[in-house]
Structures are given as C-alpha cells and as structure tokens.
Amino acid sequence: MTIQNVTVMGAGVMGRGIAYVSALAGFHTTLVDISDKQLKDAYNHAEQTSQKGIKKGKLTEQEAQSLLHNLHTSLHFEAAMATSDLLIEAVPEMRDLKRQVMEKAEAHAPKHTIFASNTSTISPTELASYSKRPEQVAVMHFFNPVHLMPLVEIVRGLETSDQTVEFIRQAAEQMSKETVEVNEFPGFVTSRISALVGNEAFHMLQEGVATAEDIDKAIRLGLNYPMGPLELGDLVGLDARLNNLRYLHETLGEKYRPAPLLEQYVKAGRLGRKSGKGIYDYTDNDKLVKK
Ligand SMILES: NC(=O)c1ccc[n+]([C@@H]2O[C@H](COP(=O)([O-])OP(=O)(O)OC[C@H]3O[C@@H](n4cnc5c(N)ncnc54)[C@H](O)[C@@H]3O)[C@@H](O)[C@H]2O)c1
C-alpha cells in the first residue's frame, strides 16, 4: 500500500519532530493537538529547523518549501483520521491517554489505517487491545531530536501482522531512518537502558557524588557518550523520563524505582528544556548555565 496521508497526534517534543520528518519524506502530514499554542510552536519549529537545514546544506530551498507545504496543523483529530493511512501517536506517556487516542482513532479511521505509537515503554499488545484491528497496531519509536537521530525501533505486539511491520519499516525508511525490530518487552531496547542510566545519574546528583556538569562531563569524555545523562534528561523532558521509569518500575521491578530527586524536580515544574529549567537553566536564550 502506498502512504499518502499521515496523522501525528500530539505536537510536543516528539510529535513536532515526527511531523517534520514525515512532511520532508513527502507525506501529506497533519499534526494534531488539543493546544493551539503547541501547534503554532510546532509549525514555527518546522520553519526554523528547515532554515537551519538550508544553512547547513542539508536541505535545499525547494525541499524546505515542499516540507512546509506538506505540513498541516489541526485541532480536529476525527477529521484528520478520516483520510489517514498511518497514525503516529505521540501524546504523553500515560496509559489512559493512549487508550483514549486508540479508541477515538478506531472510531474514525478507515479500515486500512495502520496505528503506530511512539510510546517509549508501553506494550503494543496492550495498545492494540484498545482498537478493533490489533494486527494493524505496532510501536514506531523515534528518538529525540527526531530530524537528527537515525533510528526507529519497531516493536510488534502479539497480533501485529508482518504486513504492518513492513508498512512501518517502509514509512520509516522513506523518512530516512534505519530500523530495528524488537520483541515486546517493557522499555524495548533503548528506553530500558536509557532510563536506568538517567536514573543512576539522578541518584548520584542527589548523593552529592559530583556536580551535574561533572557527572555529564565524566560520562561524555570518559565513556564516550555524545551527551551526558543529565543533559539528555533535560532534552527528553524530566516528566517523560519519570513516566518511563514509573512504567518500568511497575513492570520490571525495583531497580527502576525513580530517584526521589527526579520526582521532586517534576513536582516543581522543572521539566527540562521545554519548561526553561530542569537540571540546568535554559532561560538565558537557551544557553546552558549552571543550576
Ligand atoms: N521526549 C522524548 O525524548 C521521547 C523520546 C521517544 C519517545 N517519547 C514518547 O513520545 C510520547 C510523547 O512524548 P513527548 O516528550 O513528545 O511529550 P510532550 O509532553 O512534549 O508532548 C505531548 C503533546 O501531547 C499533547 N496532548 C496532551 N494530551 C493530548 C490529547 N488528549 N490529544 C492530543 N494531544 C495531546 C500535549 O498538548 C503536548 O503537545 C510519549 O509517549 C513519550 O514516551 C518521548
């Protein structure tokens, strides 16, 4: 089946990035959210990212124009789903919310539409059970920032068909992504490792092992990670990181219990880059300054 129309549900950190690569791949892409502000910010983000891409020689003027031509924003999920070949949902990592999205999509999508979720941890079998087309549901897990990170993890649920996996692989490849296929386990490959490393860094910060800057520097320069785990937490969003850990704690056990300091930061509204402050402060023109 050829893919023409893609609906991305949720215009946050991930949804806006997914909509960007989808529109760049030539798909007619509708980005949906419940917040008009988020949609406006997402469209601005697409304009700015494409301009940066032109300056760096990664994108031609014409590609940027056609990307923006392919990208639409909407507050009306039902209408977007009515003509959608592929749904990629990127609403916050809360099971009730994901359930509502799957149920609403089922009520309004044509029979052929494939439902993909960008969840970092949740079981595709569980997500599929909220639809009436379990063979057409799978996880399509992108990475942040989406336009730069080359991987998509494809996770199949109990009843996901081979055709659905192939469809998602083709969509990902058209978005210039590499894919890996992963069996269903909480947190897949990447979120499971990343949550554990990020949580440990929070424990170290809480215990006073080193400053945030030195923890990040040690991991970058000593272990050759491109980014320290605390900087990465701010990029991912500390609320997203906490939700992942809560799910992994519930499903995989004690070693994933979220660090109390992480819980405290989220309670205080320190969510990372998106709120202007997390472990680091970004209020000064997005410049990273000391806590
Ligand atoms: N942040 C990351 O680095 C990252 C990486 C991979 C996967 N994920 C996963 O992607 C998903 C989204 O995460 P995020 O970090 O982009 O979240 P986010 O909080 O940045 O954005 C979520 C967006 O969903 C919108 N939203 C909330 N309720 C909605 C609803 N009922 N209908 C439509 N939109 C709604 C919000 O307005 C917001 O714009 C989560 O499942 C997360 O686990 C996140």
The ligand as an SDF file (V2000), in Angstrom:
LIG
                    3D

 44 48  0  0  0  0  0  0  0  0999 V2000
   10.7520   13.1450   24.8530 N   0  0  0  0  0  0  0  0  0  0  0  0
   11.4940   12.1840   24.3050 C   0  0  0  0  0  0  0  0  0  0  0  0
   12.7220   12.3150   24.1550 O   0  0  0  0  0  0  0  0  0  0  0  0
   10.8240   10.9290   23.8010 C   0  0  0  0  0  0  0  0  0  0  0  0
   11.5860   10.0340   23.0090 C   0  0  0  0  0  0  0  0  0  0  0  0
   10.9550    8.9200   22.4630 C   0  0  0  0  0  0  0  0  0  0  0  0
    9.6120    8.6840   22.7390 C   0  0  0  0  0  0  0  0  0  0  0  0
    8.9050    9.5530   23.5280 N   0  0  0  0  0  0  0  0  0  0  0  0
    7.4780    9.2810   23.7500 C   0  0  0  0  0  0  0  0  0  0  0  0
    6.7470   10.1500   22.8950 O   0  0  0  0  0  0  0  0  0  0  0  0
    5.4790   10.4480   23.5080 C   0  0  0  0  0  0  0  0  0  0  0  0
    5.3220   11.9480   23.6110 C   0  0  0  0  0  0  0  0  0  0  0  0
    6.3450   12.4500   24.4210 O   0  0  0  0  0  0  0  0  0  0  0  0
    6.8040   13.9860   24.3530 P   0  0  0  0  0  0  0  0  0  0  0  0
    8.0720   14.0690   25.1090 O   0  0  0  0  0  0  0  0  0  0  0  0
    6.7360   14.4710   22.9500 O   0  0  0  0  0  0  0  0  0  0  0  0
    5.6300   14.6740   25.2030 O   0  0  0  0  0  0  0  0  0  0  0  0
    5.2920   16.2430   25.3500 P   0  0  0  0  0  0  0  0  0  0  0  0
    4.7480   16.4100   26.7080 O   0  0  0  0  0  0  0  0  0  0  0  0
    6.4470   17.0820   24.9020 O   0  0  0  0  0  0  0  0  0  0  0  0
    4.1240   16.4680   24.2680 O   0  0  0  0  0  0  0  0  0  0  0  0
    2.8780   15.8520   24.3450 C   0  0  0  0  0  0  0  0  0  0  0  0
    1.9080   16.6400   23.4910 C   0  0  0  0  0  0  0  0  0  0  0  0
    0.6620   15.9510   23.5090 O   0  0  0  0  0  0  0  0  0  0  0  0
   -0.3640   16.9280   23.6650 C   0  0  0  0  0  0  0  0  0  0  0  0
   -1.5210   16.2560   24.2360 N   0  0  0  0  0  0  0  0  0  0  0  0
   -1.7920   16.0020   25.5180 C   0  0  0  0  0  0  0  0  0  0  0  0
   -2.9710   15.3690   25.6190 N   0  0  0  0  0  0  0  0  0  0  0  0
   -3.4210   15.2300   24.3600 C   0  0  0  0  0  0  0  0  0  0  0  0
   -4.5740   14.6750   23.8100 C   0  0  0  0  0  0  0  0  0  0  0  0
   -5.5090   14.1060   24.5640 N   0  0  0  0  0  0  0  0  0  0  0  0
   -4.7190   14.7300   22.4830 N   0  0  0  0  0  0  0  0  0  0  0  0
   -3.7590   15.3200   21.6980 C   0  0  0  0  0  0  0  0  0  0  0  0
   -2.6430   15.8610   22.1650 N   0  0  0  0  0  0  0  0  0  0  0  0
   -2.4900   15.8070   23.4940 C   0  0  0  0  0  0  0  0  0  0  0  0
    0.2110   17.9990   24.5310 C   0  0  0  0  0  0  0  0  0  0  0  0
   -0.5030   19.2270   24.3360 O   0  0  0  0  0  0  0  0  0  0  0  0
    1.6320   18.0660   24.0040 C   0  0  0  0  0  0  0  0  0  0  0  0
    1.7450   18.9710   22.9240 O   0  0  0  0  0  0  0  0  0  0  0  0
    5.4680    9.7270   24.8480 C   0  0  0  0  0  0  0  0  0  0  0  0
    4.8310    8.5100   24.6880 O   0  0  0  0  0  0  0  0  0  0  0  0
    6.9520    9.5480   25.1420 C   0  0  0  0  0  0  0  0  0  0  0  0
    7.2050    8.4630   25.9910 O   0  0  0  0  0  0  0  0  0  0  0  0
    9.4780   10.6660   24.0560 C   0  0  0  0  0  0  0  0  0  0  0  0
  1  2  1  0
  2  3  2  0
  2  4  1  0
  4  5  1  0
  4 44  2  0
  5  6  2  0
  6  7  1  0
  7  8  2  0
  8  9  1  0
  8 44  1  0
  9 10  1  0
  9 42  1  0
 10 11  1  0
 11 12  1  0
 11 40  1  0
 12 13  1  0
 13 14  1  0
 14 15  2  0
 14 16  1  0
 14 17  1  0
 17 18  1  0
 18 19  2  0
 18 20  1  0
 18 21  1  0
 21 22  1  0
 22 23  1  0
 23 24  1  0
 23 38  1  0
 24 25  1  0
 25 26  1  0
 25 36  1  0
 26 27  1  0
 26 35  1  0
 27 28  2  0
 28 29  1  0
 29 30  1  0
 29 35  2  0
 30 31  1  0
 30 32  2  0
 32 33  1  0
 33 34  2  0
 34 35  1  0
 36 37  1  0
 36 38  1  0
 38 39  1  0
 40 41  1  0
 40 42  1  0
 42 43  1  0
M  CHG  2   8   1  16  -1
M  END
$$$$
